[in-house]
């Protein structure tokens, strides 16, 4: 699963917990929101008036860091 505009917010946060920081940094109150189980990244960005490409890049970066091997 890749993170794309049609990815469901809750699925992204569950698969890549490090992405939670991105939602918080962008003042997206998606954590624990019942709508997050249905909202896509595209819908959440539109709802919060955020640039989708920027948020997707931030989420991808956070997910990549989440997969790095511990040092």
Buried (B, 14 or more C-beta within 10 A) or exposed (E): EEBEBEBBBBBBBEEBEBBBEBBEEBEBEBEEBEEBEEBBBBBBBEEBEBEBEEBBEBBBEBBEEEEEEEE
